[in-house]
Amino acid sequence: MFKIMRFKAQFSVLFLVAFLGAVGALDVSAAPEKGTVLTVWAMGAEGKIIGEMARIFEKENPGVVVHTQAIPWGAAHEKLITSVAGESTPDVCQLGTTWISEFVAMNALLPLDSKIKFSSTVKPDRFFLGSWKTNVVQNVTYGIPWYVDTRVLFYRKDLLKQVGYDHPPKNWNELKDVCRKLVSEIKTGREQFGISLATRDWGLLAMFVWQNGGSFLNAAGDKPEVNTPEFKEALSYYVGFFTEKLAPREFAVGTDIYNAFEIGYLPMFISGPWDVKEVEKQAPSIKGKWDVATLPGKKKNTSFIGGASLVIFKDSPNKELAWKFIEFMSLPSTQAEFYKITEDLPAVRAAWKMPALQKNRKVKTFGQQLEDTRSSAPIPSWEQVADSVNFWMERAIFGKVEIDAAAAGLDIDISRILQISQKKQSMVLKLCILSGLILILLTAIIVYFRYAPLGRDDIHEAAIGGLTRSWKSYRIPLFFVLPSLSLFIIFLFGPIFISLIMSLTDWNIYSLVDMKNVSFVGIDNYKNLLRDPVFWQGVINTFYFVLVGGPLSVVMSLFLLYA
């Protein structure tokens, strides 16, 4: 009987194993893919089209499978930070030129200099210099330019000819002169302007600053250079377009720039290559009456460089294959093919020799401008600097401050931002500060539970050494309240205490990846908050709502109820 039972048990186990094996064989989706899998993330329209290039790469590299994922630009930054914090990054990824330094600060990107050294495809001199520099942080290369864009001057040839210009403005003097003539001599029956410029766009202001030999930061990127004659002159020149009413100060957000360009309301504006087709599409009536030109300059005619680069994440298990994919994307033939599909300007110089680019005179102008371009400083805190630049340039344009005051205020802001970003503390000091804060908290808790239940006489008695009550009397009550107290500590008091600690530090997105980036700053955050006009406006709005809006709505509701 025992042998029969044992046989049944063995047969059942064998049957179960065979059944599960059969099911596993039938489950094709669970089977691993053959070959090496390379994961590539890209953004926007390029993220959808890069899959076509990946298929070509797979054909040239049998056994390799490239998984591409398209990410919307609006969600890209958050998704990438989350992937870095969760150690789930792709092998190859597209990054905007202003994001490189940020992810370098997170220690997330692989340095590429050693690979570039032995590459026959990727060499710095084969790319536009301005584009290549956007990938270099502290003399280390972390990305390879994929496609580029820059800004040029869009202008109405017919209107400029009416005011005596048979050529686009070539320098600052001509630019302002043609704007004045367009405003005074072109009669459209309404208010007329010469050019469209933004009141809050550090990129536009930067181009004028660079053209005058100025900069926002020094070469090392650790000190501001805005309190200089070159910067002040460029800011004054830029503001002059608004004070002379050559550019609209109150330019509505919803205004159609293409319609304004078409009717001559704004005969000139500065933009990128994407607007060539948009103008052709949105303003067909002026076909042949407009053109593009390199920016008019002073000492230089420097423009802004944009675009995107390809990087390899440090945690990639396929670094060699990832580099091979980047080399493939950097081939002139690949760049030319990608341009045909997307019309994104190639980052490789050799690709500009193809007929499609050489025959298109407008696109060729962008290639000429790419020879003299710059980008933002490669520092992680650039976005904060850019916000400050936007704030002070807007105040100067609207006449809230003079040029000198704007430059001085911007100098102070940038110095403070750089000082915070450069502040580093040893781990020993951080632990000592954190231990001290925890000790203060524990002391407060002990004092509260030891003395709060006592009356005034008991406290007096305790002070002179006659305290008779002890912690033993709390043991049983604490045992019963401990479960609910634990929930309060974990979900209420704990987060409050952690938030308090964070408010005393320079905690930011880089801290999610590496705690070494956190430093204690004391009450600096609170001081900056009290100096922030937006905070005080928020306080005023809150008080207004509480003291006026709330009671008024209640009174009006009761009045209407009984009326």
Backbone hydrogen bonds, N-H to C=O, Kabsch-Sander energy under -0.5 kcal/mol:
donor,donor_aa,acceptor,acceptor_aa,energy
5,M,1,M,-2.1
6,R,2,F,-2.3
7,F,3,K,-2.4
8,K,4,I,-2.5
9,A,5,M,-2.3
10,Q,6,R,-2.5
11,F,7,F,-2.9
12,S,8,K,-2.5
13,V,9,A,-2.1
14,L,10,Q,-2.5
15,F,11,F,-2.6
16,L,12,S,-2.4
17,V,13,V,-2.5
18,A,14,L,-2.5
19,F,15,F,-2.6
20,L,16,L,-2.6
21,G,17,V,-2.2
22,A,18,A,-2.2
23,V,19,F,-2.5
24,G,20,L,-2.5
25,A,21,G,-2.0
26,L,22,A,-1.9
27,D,23,V,-1.6
28,V,26,L,-1.8
30,A,27,D,-0.8
31,A,27,D,-0.6
31,A,28,V,-1.1
36,T,63,G,-0.9
38,L,36,T,-0.5
38,L,65,V,-3.1
40,V,67,H,-3.2
41,W,92,V,-2.2
42,A,69,Q,-2.2
44,G,71,I,-2.0
46,E,43,M,-0.6
47,G,43,M,-1.3
48,K,44,G,-0.7
48,K,45,A,-0.8
49,I,45,A,-1.7
50,I,46,E,-2.3
52,E,49,I,-1.5
53,M,49,I,-0.9
54,A,50,I,-2.1
55,R,51,G,-1.7
56,I,52,E,-1.2
57,F,53,M,-2.0
58,E,54,A,-2.3
59,K,55,R,-1.8
60,E,56,I,-1.7
61,N,57,F,-0.9
64,V,61,N,-1.8
65,V,36,T,-3.0
67,H,38,L,-3.1
67,H,65,V,-0.6
68,T,66,V,-0.7
69,Q,40,V,-2.2
71,I,42,A,-2.4
75,A,72,P,-1.1
76,A,72,P,-1.0
76,A,73,W,-0.5
77,H,73,W,-0.7
79,K,75,A,-2.1
80,L,76,A,-2.6
81,I,77,H,-2.1
82,T,78,E,-2.3
83,S,79,K,-2.3
84,V,80,L,-2.1
85,A,81,I,-2.6
86,G,82,T,-2.3
87,E,84,V,-1.0
88,S,83,S,-3.0
91,D,39,T,-1.2
92,V,39,T,-2.3
93,C,311,V,-2.0
94,Q,41,W,-1.7
95,L,309,S,-2.5
97,T,307,G,-1.0
99,W,96,G,-2.0
100,I,96,G,-0.7
103,F,99,W,-2.0
104,V,100,I,-1.8
105,A,101,S,-2.0
106,M,102,E,-0.8
107,N,104,V,-1.8
108,A,103,F,-2.2
109,L,103,F,-0.5
110,L,312,I,-2.8
112,L,141,T,-3.2
116,I,112,L,-2.5
117,K,113,D,-2.1
118,F,114,S,-0.7
119,S,116,I,-1.2
123,K,121,T,-0.8
126,R,123,K,-1.9
127,F,124,P,-1.7
128,F,347,A,-1.1
132,W,128,F,-2.4
133,K,129,L,-2.3
134,T,130,G,-0.8
134,T,131,S,-0.6
135,N,132,W,-1.7
136,V,133,K,-1.4
137,V,135,N,-0.6
137,V,140,V,-2.7
140,V,137,V,-1.1
142,Y,135,N,-2.6
143,G,135,N,-0.5
144,I,310,L,-2.0
146,W,147,Y,-0.5
146,W,308,A,-2.8
147,Y,308,A,-1.3
148,V,345,L,-2.4
149,D,306,G,-1.1
151,R,304,F,-0.7
152,V,271,S,-2.6
153,L,293,A,-2.9
154,F,152,V,-0.6
154,F,269,F,-3.2
155,Y,291,D,-2.6
156,R,267,P,-1.4
157,K,155,Y,-0.8
157,K,289,K,-1.3
158,D,289,K,-1.3
160,L,156,R,-2.1
161,K,157,K,-2.0
162,Q,158,D,-1.2
163,V,159,L,-0.9
163,V,160,L,-0.6
164,G,161,K,-1.4
165,Y,160,L,-2.7
166,D,164,G,-0.6
172,W,297,G,-1.4
175,L,171,N,-2.3
176,K,172,W,-2.3
177,D,173,N,-2.2
178,V,174,E,-2.9
179,C,175,L,-1.7
180,R,176,K,-2.1
181,K,177,D,-2.1
182,L,178,V,-2.3
183,V,179,C,-2.0
184,S,180,R,-2.1
185,E,181,K,-2.9
186,I,181,K,-0.5
186,I,182,L,-1.1
187,K,185,E,-0.7
188,T,186,I,-0.7
193,F,265,Y,-1.2
194,G,246,L,-2.7
195,I,246,L,-1.8
196,S,268,M,-2.0
197,L,195,I,-0.6
204,L,201,D,-0.6
205,L,201,D,-1.8
206,A,202,W,-2.8
207,M,203,G,-1.4
208,F,204,L,-1.1
209,V,205,L,-2.2
210,W,206,A,-3.1
211,Q,207,M,-2.1
212,N,208,F,-1.1
212,N,209,V,-0.5
213,G,210,W,-1.9
214,G,209,V,-2.7
215,S,225,E,-0.6
218,N,223,K,-2.3
221,G,218,N,-1.1
225,E,216,F,-2.7
228,T,226,V,-0.6
232,K,228,T,-2.5
233,E,229,P,-2.4
234,A,230,E,-1.8
235,L,231,F,-2.7
236,S,232,K,-2.7
237,Y,233,E,-2.4
238,Y,234,A,-2.3
239,V,235,L,-2.8
240,G,236,S,-1.8
241,F,237,Y,-0.7
241,F,238,Y,-1.1
242,F,238,Y,-0.5
242,F,239,V,-1.3
243,T,239,V,-2.1
244,E,240,G,-2.1
245,K,242,F,-1.0
246,L,241,F,-2.7
247,A,241,F,-1.9
251,F,248,P,-0.6
251,F,249,R,-0.6
252,A,250,E,-0.6
255,T,252,A,-1.3
257,I,255,T,-0.9
260,A,256,D,-2.4
261,F,257,I,-2.0
262,E,258,Y,-2.1
263,I,259,N,-2.4
264,G,260,A,-0.5
265,Y,260,A,-1.1
266,L,260,A,-2.0
269,F,154,F,-1.9
270,I,196,S,-0.6
271,S,152,V,-1.9
275,D,272,G,-1.5
276,V,273,P,-1.5
277,K,273,P,-0.6
278,E,274,W,-1.1
279,V,275,D,-2.4
280,E,276,V,-1.8
281,K,277,K,-2.3
282,Q,278,E,-3.6
283,A,279,V,-2.6
286,I,283,A,-1.2
287,K,284,P,-1.4
289,K,286,I,-2.6
291,D,155,Y,-2.3
293,A,153,L,-1.9
297,G,170,K,-1.3
298,K,300,K,-1.4
299,K,211,Q,-2.0
300,K,211,Q,-1.5
303,S,372,D,-1.8
305,I,374,R,-2.6
306,G,149,D,-3.4
308,A,147,Y,-2.1
309,S,95,L,-2.7
310,L,144,I,-2.5
311,V,93,C,-2.6
312,I,142,Y,-0.5
313,F,91,D,-1.4
314,K,108,A,-3.0
316,S,313,F,-1.7
322,A,318,N,-2.7
323,W,319,K,-2.2
324,K,320,E,-1.9
325,F,321,L,-2.0
326,I,322,A,-1.9
327,E,323,W,-2.5
328,F,324,K,-2.0
329,M,325,F,-2.3
330,S,326,I,-1.0
331,L,328,F,-1.1
335,Q,331,L,-2.8
336,A,332,P,-2.4
337,E,333,S,-2.1
338,F,334,T,-2.6
339,Y,335,Q,-2.0
340,K,336,A,-1.8
341,I,337,E,-1.4
342,T,338,F,-2.7
343,E,339,Y,-2.4
345,L,148,V,-0.7
347,A,146,W,-0.9
349,R,126,R,-2.5
351,A,348,V,-0.9
352,W,349,R,-1.8
353,K,350,A,-1.5
354,M,351,A,-1.4
357,L,354,M,-1.2
358,Q,354,M,-2.0
359,K,355,P,-2.6
361,R,359,K,-1.0
364,K,360,N,-2.4
365,T,361,R,-1.3
366,F,362,K,-1.0
366,F,363,V,-0.5
367,G,363,V,-1.4
368,Q,364,K,-1.7
369,Q,365,T,-2.2
370,L,366,F,-2.0
371,E,368,Q,-1.1
372,D,369,Q,-2.1
374,R,303,S,-2.2
379,I,377,A,-2.4
382,W,379,I,-1.5
384,Q,381,S,-0.6
385,V,381,S,-1.6
386,A,382,W,-3.1
387,D,383,E,-2.0
388,S,384,Q,-1.8
389,V,385,V,-2.4
390,N,386,A,-2.6
391,F,387,D,-2.0
392,W,388,S,-2.3
393,M,389,V,-2.5
394,E,390,N,-1.8
395,R,391,F,-1.8
396,A,392,W,-2.0
397,I,393,M,-2.3
398,F,394,E,-2.2
399,G,396,A,-1.2
400,K,395,R,-2.7
401,V,395,R,-1.0
406,A,402,E,-2.5
407,A,403,I,-2.4
408,A,404,D,-2.3
409,G,405,A,-2.7
410,L,406,A,-2.4
411,D,407,A,-2.1
412,I,408,A,-1.9
413,D,409,G,-2.2
414,I,410,L,-2.7
415,S,411,D,-2.1
416,R,412,I,-2.2
417,I,413,D,-2.4
418,L,414,I,-2.8
419,Q,415,S,-2.2
420,I,416,R,-2.2
421,S,417,I,-2.2
422,Q,418,L,-1.8
423,K,419,Q,-0.7
423,K,420,I,-0.7
430,K,426,S,-2.1
431,L,427,M,-2.4
432,C,428,V,-2.2
433,I,429,L,-2.5
434,L,430,K,-2.7
435,S,431,L,-2.7
436,G,432,C,-2.3
437,L,433,I,-2.2
438,I,434,L,-2.3
439,L,435,S,-2.5
440,I,436,G,-2.1
441,L,437,L,-2.0
442,L,438,I,-2.8
443,T,439,L,-2.5
444,A,440,I,-2.2
445,I,441,L,-2.2
446,I,442,L,-2.7
447,V,443,T,-2.7
448,Y,444,A,-2.1
449,F,445,I,-2.6
450,R,446,I,-1.9
451,Y,447,V,-2.3
452,A,447,V,-0.5
452,A,448,Y,-2.4
454,L,451,Y,-1.2
459,I,455,G,-1.9
460,H,456,R,-2.1
461,E,457,D,-2.3
462,A,458,D,-2.6
463,A,459,I,-2.2
464,I,460,H,-1.1
465,G,462,A,-1.3
466,G,461,E,-3.0
473,S,470,S,-1.3
474,Y,471,W,-1.7
475,R,472,K,-1.1
478,L,474,Y,-2.5
479,F,475,R,-1.8
480,F,476,I,-1.3
481,V,477,P,-1.9
482,L,478,L,-1.4
485,L,481,V,-2.8
486,S,482,L,-2.6
487,L,483,P,-1.5
488,F,484,S,-1.9
489,I,485,L,-2.3
490,I,486,S,-2.6
491,F,487,L,-2.6
492,L,488,F,-2.0
493,F,488,F,-2.4
494,G,489,I,-2.7
496,I,492,L,-1.7
497,F,493,F,-2.4
498,I,494,G,-2.7
499,S,495,P,-2.6
500,L,496,I,-2.0
501,I,497,F,-2.3
502,M,498,I,-2.7
503,S,499,S,-2.0
504,L,500,L,-0.6
504,L,501,I,-1.4
505,T,502,M,-1.8
506,D,519,S,-1.8
507,W,502,M,-0.6
511,S,508,N,-1.3
512,L,508,N,-0.5
512,L,509,I,-0.8
513,V,510,Y,-0.7
514,D,510,Y,-2.0
517,N,514,D,-1.9
518,V,515,M,-1.7
521,V,504,L,-2.8
522,G,504,L,-1.1
524,D,521,V,-1.4
527,K,523,I,-2.1
528,N,524,D,-2.8
529,L,525,N,-1.9
530,L,526,Y,-2.1
531,R,527,K,-1.1
532,D,528,N,-0.6
532,D,529,L,-1.0
536,W,532,D,-1.5
537,Q,533,P,-2.1
538,G,534,V,-2.1
539,V,535,F,-2.2
540,I,536,W,-2.5
541,N,537,Q,-2.5
542,T,538,G,-2.3
543,F,539,V,-2.6
544,Y,540,I,-2.5
545,F,541,N,-2.2
546,V,542,T,-2.7
547,L,543,F,-3.3
548,V,544,Y,-2.0
549,G,544,Y,-2.3
550,G,545,F,-3.4
552,L,548,V,-2.3
553,S,549,G,-2.2
554,V,550,G,-2.0
555,V,551,P,-2.9
556,M,552,L,-2.7
557,S,553,S,-2.0
558,L,554,V,-2.5
559,F,555,V,-2.6
560,L,556,M,-2.5
561,L,557,S,-1.7
562,Y,558,L,-2.1
563,A,559,F,-1.4
